[in-house]
Amino acid sequence: MNYKQQLDHTIFKIISQAAQEINLECYVIGGFVRDILLNRDHKKDIDIVAVGSGIELAVKVSETIPFHPKVQIFKNYGTAMLRYDDIDVEFVGARKESYTHDSRNPFVENGTLKDDQERRDFTINALAFSLNLANFGTLVDPFNGVADLENKIIKTPLNPDVTYSDDPLRMMRAIRFATQLGFEIESESLTAISKNKERIHIISGERIVDELHKILATEKPSIGFLHLYHTGLLDIILPELTALNHVEEVEGHTHKNNFYHTLEVVDNICSTTDDIWLRWSALLHDIGKAPTKRFNKKLGWTFHGHEFLGSKMVKKIFERLHMPLNHKLKFVQKMVMMSSRPIVIAEDIVTDSAVRRLVFDAGEDVESLMTLCKADITTKNPKKFQKYHKNFDIVKQKIIEVEEKDRVRVFQPPISGEEIMTLFGLKPCKEIGILKEAVKEAILEGEIPNEYEPAKEFVLIRAEKLGLKKI
């Protein structure tokens, strides 16, 4: 089939002309081709494979373009890249690969176009369009990738057992593509992933997290996480999650399956936010429940302190997977730590003081926290579902009212420690801290407004009880 009309961008004509001048065969291959055939938005990066030197072709293309874009050359990998019209174009020579058992970095040697297509991870990513003048736009599909696109199948060009063992990251990619595209993974491939799951240990945390990010960025990440679970990969990557998939019964009392509940919460939150770290918070919000689970004859199953322990576990996960140990970690920890707070408020009488404390503790992240907690409502009882959502709306309105009145989201004491020292002729001492804490508590409890004069008057009265006198 000829797809010449799909290659009407100037860059393809330039590459075709440059390849003709240095007598090289070249093809556009991979994700760009796949997405064209799926009628998806084309990626802003294009992979070009040359039967010969990809670096030589990149240099010639740059010389052909009037403004001569800079060519980045990576000699160790035999690749080169240039940017044209907001598109990153990467050039590589056709190659064949062989692997050692302890690395996903292959031994590379020059090869044919077919060799290059065989080394690709999936049939749908091995598709290529010719950029040669003689057959420009012709689709080269040696592994029936078009049929797999039509049938929505993820399948490897060669034996999946070898493919996944050679480069175990492909197991994560198979699951990620299935989640992104709504495809099924071929049964033979799923079996091979399960068989080779331990090989994931040779993959860096950064690369694993990159794939987890892409799964979490989809509309329904539960698809991917269920594949990870059933193949055994999740138990290696995030055992804290799989530990939640254990329901116990004691004296007729059971608790809900917190693993499947978590996946439902993640899917829920994905319909309301694109914030990847809030999605991570949803994924990890209940991880403290497995180690804190206890049975009490009077109370039934309890998970006391699971939020606190869960926030500690978040840091260990971030460290293990080499995730950022900065404000992103602190955000996820805060969300996990506070994940039950709005729910508790919504179930009881919504007092101003409780809402003030919620806003004070959550600060600028209060909207994110409310988004997480609303996603956490997964009851199948229609009356309870409606009641919880109604109560949540009340809490949200209270937050607006309290914030307008008391401004506690970014709390600054209306009277400073320096002024307290001046009022009573003090040097730094514990009494100043006691008075500042008392002012904060009085504001949060609604005893005084968050204003200077009432705060000063409160300090004067409270200072007398501490035996301090105004000078």
N, C-alpha and C positions, 0 to 999 in steps of 0.2 A: 504494500500500500504506500502511496506517496502523500506526505503531509507537508508539501512545499509551502502551502498557504499558512501553516503554523509557524514557519520560520522566516517571517517577513521583517523581523527586526534587523536593523542595519548591521549589527555586530556579527550575525551569521554570514552575511554576504562578505564582510571584511575577512572573517576567518577563512571562508571558502577560497577567496582570492589569494590570501597569503599562503594557504596550503598548496594551492595550484602552482604558485611561483617557486616553491622549494620542493615540489614533487612529493608531498606527503598525503597519505590518506588521513581523514579526520572525521570525527563523529561527535555529536552532542549526545550525552548518555546520562542515565540515572534519574534523579528526582524531577528534573525539568521535563523530561519526556513523559514520565509517569503522570505528572500533574496535568500536562496538556491532554493526555488521553482520558483523564478523569474529569476534565473540564473544571479543575480546581485552579485557584489563583496560582500563577506561575511564581516560583521562588525567585528571589533577587540574586541567586547565585546559579551559575551554569557550569557544568563539568564537561570539558572537552577532552576526548581521548584521541591521541595521534598514533598512527602506526609508524613509530619512529620516535624522534625526540620532541617531547611536549615543550621543553624549554626553548628549543630552536623555533618552534611554531609560535610561542608566546612573543618572543623577541621580534619575529617577522610581523606579527599582527600589530605590535606597538609601532613599528616603523611605518606600517601602512596607514595608520590613523594619523591625521594631520597634527594633532597636539601631542603625539607620542606619549601616551600614558606610561607611568613608571611600571616596570615589571619587577615584581618580587620573585626572586629565584630561591628555591629550596633544593640545593644540589643533593643533599643526603637522601631526599625523597624522590628526586627526579621530577619535581613539579614546579610550576610557575603560576603566578597570578597577576592579573591586572584588572583595573576598574574602568568600566566604560558605561556612561549614561546610567549611573547608580546601580549598575549590575557588576557583581564580582564574577570574573571569568577565570576558572582554574584549568590549567592545561597539564596533562600527564601523558607519558608515553604508554602505549599498550603494553601490558606486562602479565606474566604469570607468577604465581606465588607458591612458596612452600613454608611450612611452619615447624617450629620446635615445640615440645610439649609445655615448656615453662614460660612461653611468651606469646602474645598476640601480634607481635611485630614480625612480619614475614621476611623470608629471604626472597628477594625480587630479582627477576631477570626479564629481558625483553621478550615480548610475545606478540601474538596476532590479536586482532579484534576479538576473535572467539575466545582466546585465552583470557582476555580482559573481562569479557562478559561472564565467563565461568567463575572468576574469582569474586564476582559480585554477591552480595548477601542474599537477595531474593530475585525471583524471576521478574517481578514488576519493577525492579531497579536495574535490571540488565538490558532493558530496552534502549535502542539507539536510533537516532536519525542521522542519515548520511549528510555530510556537508560538502561532499565531492561534486564537482561540476557535472560529471557524467550521470549521476543519479541523485542529485540534491533532493533531500526530503524523503528519501526511501526509508521505510522502517525496517530495522534489522532485529529480528525477534527469534533467536535460536531455541529458546526454552518455553515458547508459548506463553509469554508474559501477558500478552493481550487477552488471551482466554482467561488467565488467572485474574486479571483486572475485571473482566466481565462477570466472572463467577465469585469475585470478592474473596480470593484465596491468597494467603501468605504461604509461599512455598520456596524452597531453596533450589538454585539451578542444578546443584549436584547433591550427593548423599548428605542429608541434613546432619547425620551423626558426625561426619567429617567437618562439615561447614561450621557447626556450633563448637566442636572441640577445638578447631583451629583458632577461631576468634570468638570466645564466649560472649563478648559484648553483643554479638548478633542475636543471642537469645533475648536480651532486653529489647533490642531493636524490633524483633519479630512481634513481641507483645505490645510495644509502643505503636507500631504501624497498625496492628489489629485494632487497637483502641482509637487511634486517630481516624482511621478510614472506615471503621465499622466492618472490618473483614474478619473472616475465620482463619485460624491457623490450621494448616493441613495436619491431620491426625499423626502422620509419620513425623512431622516436625515437632509436634507437642511431645511425643514420646521421646524424641531425641533431646529435647530441652530438659525433660525430667532426668534422662540418663546422664546428661552432661552438667547438671546443675552445680556440682562441686567445682567445676572449672571456673565459675564466676569469681572464685577467690583470687585469680591472677589479674582481675580487672581493678583498676584504681577506683577509690571512692568517688573521685570527681566525675569520672565517666558514668558510673552507676547513677549518681545523683542527677546528672544531665538528662539521662533517660527517665528517671522518676519525675523530674520537672516537666518533661514533655507529656508524660502520662497524666500528671496532675493538671496540666493545662488544657486537657480535652474536656468535652461536654459531660462525659460520663466515665470518670477515672476508675470506677468500681470494676469495669470490664477488665482493665489492665491488672488491677490488684488481685482479682480473682484468678486470672491466668498465672500471675506470679505465685499465688498461694498454691494452686493445684499442681504446678510444676515443681514445687519445692524451693523455688528461688527466694520467695519472701521470707521463709524461715531462716535463710542464710543472711539476707540483707537487713530485714527488720523483724527479728524474732520477737520484739516487744509487741508487734501487732498480732502475730500468729498466736501468741500466748493468750490473747483475748478470745480465741475460738475454742473455748472449753466451758461448757455449761454443766454445772453440778446440781444434783438434787439431794437434799437432806430433809428427812421427815416430811416429804411432800412439797417442800419449798424449792423452787428453781429461780434462777435469775435470767435476765435476757442475754442473748448472745451478743457480747459487746464488740466482736469482730464485725459481724454483719451490720450491726447498728452503726459502727464507725464508717463503713463504706457508704451507708445510706446518708449519713451526715455529710460526707465529702461530696457526694452527688448533689445533695441539697444546696450546699454552699456554692457549688460551681454555677448554679443558675442565677446567683446574685452578685458574685464578685469574680474579677479576673486576678485579684491579688494572690500571687503564688504562695506567699508566706502565710496568708490567712488560710489558704487551702492546706498547707502543711499543718497549721494549727488544728484544723478539723481532723486531719489524718491521725494526729498524735494526742488529741485531747483526752482520750480515755486510757492511755497506755499504763497509767498508774493503777488501774483497777485490778489487773491480774495479781500483782504482788500484795495488794491490800485487802483482797477478798477474804471475808470471814463470815462464819454463820453464827448467829445469836438466836437462841430459842425465843426470845421475846421480840426481837427486831427483824428476824429473818436474815437475809444476806445483806452485808454492809461493805462499804468500800471507804472507810474513814481515812481522810488524808490523802486520797488518791490524786487530787489536784496538785498538792505540794510535792509528793513523790514523783508524779508525772513530769513536773517542770524540771526536776533534777535529772530525770531520765532523758529529757530532751537534749540537755547539754552533752551527755554521753553519746547519744546518737549522732549529734552534729560533729563531735570530735572523731568518732569512729569512721564516719563517711566523708571526713574532710570538708564539711560544710562551713560556711562563714561563721566565725565566732565573734560576731560584732552585734550591731543593733538588730540585725535580722534574727539572730538567736534570742536576744532579749525579748523581742516582740513575741516570738512563738512561745517562749517560756511564760511570758505574762498572760497570753491568751489561755494556755493550758492551766496555769495557776488559778485564773479567775473564771474558768469556763462554766462553773456552776452558780456563780454569784447572781446574775440576772434571773436565772431560773428560780432560785430560792426566793428572791424578791417577788417575782411574778406569782408565785404560789400563795404568798401570804398577803396581808394588807400592805399596800404600797405606801410606806411612810416617806415623808420628805427626807428625814435623816438617813434612812437606808439608801435612798437614791443619791443623796449628797456624797455618802461614803463610796458608793459605786463609782460615781463620776470622778471623785478625788483620786481613788486608787487606779482607775483605768486611764485617767488623763486624756491625752489626745487620741487614745485608741478606743474610746468608749463605743464609737459607732461600729468599729470592727468587732468588738466583743459582742455587741448586740446582734450583729449579723451571724456570728458563730453560734450564739445560743439559740437564735431562732431556727437555724439549720439543725440544731440538736433535738428539735421536737419531731420525733419519729413515731409517736403513738399511732396505732391503727384504730383507736377508739374515736369516732367522729366528734362526740361531745367533748372529750378531753382535748382533742386537737383544737377545736374551736375555742374552748375556754383558755388554753395556754396562749393561743395567738391573740386573743382579746386582751388578756392580762399583759402580754408583751407590749401591745399598743399603748396601754395605760402607762407602763414603765417608760416607754419612749417619750410620751407626752410629758411625763413628770421630769424627765431629764432635761427637756427643753425649758420647762418652767423654772426648775431649780438653777439651771445654768444662767438663765437671764437674770435671775434674782441674786444669786450668790457667787457666781463666777468662781467655782471651785475646780474647774477642769485643769487650769494651770495655776494652782494655788500659790499665792504669795501672801505672807502674813501682812495684815494692814498696819501692823506696828512692828518695827524691826528690833532686833536684839540690841543694836547700837542705841536706839532711843530709850529702851528699857534701862540700859546701863546709865544713860544720862539722867533719866528721871530719878533714879535711886542712888546715884553716885557709886555704881558698882564697877568692878573689874570683871573680866570673864569668869563665870562661876556657874554651878549647876542650877541655881535659882533662875537664871535667865532662860535656860532650856525648859525648866518646869513651867514658867509663865508662857513661853511661846507655844508649848504643847497644849496648855490649858486653853489658850486663845483658839488654836486650831480645833480642838474638841468642841468648844462652845459654838463655833461657827458650823461645824458639821452636824451638831445636834440641834441646831436652830435656836439656840439660846440667845445669840446675838447675830445681827447681820454682818456680812463681810465688808465692814466699813471702818474707817479710822477712828472716829469719835467713840462709837460703842466699844470698840476693841480697847481703846485707851482707858476708858472708864472701867471696863472689866479688869484690866491689868491692875489698876490702882486698888480695886476692892480685893482682888486675889492676893496682891502683894502684902496687904495688911495681915492676912492670915499666915503669911510666911515670916512675919515680923520685920518686913521692910518698910522704910519710911521714905516718902518723897522729899527730895531736897529742894 
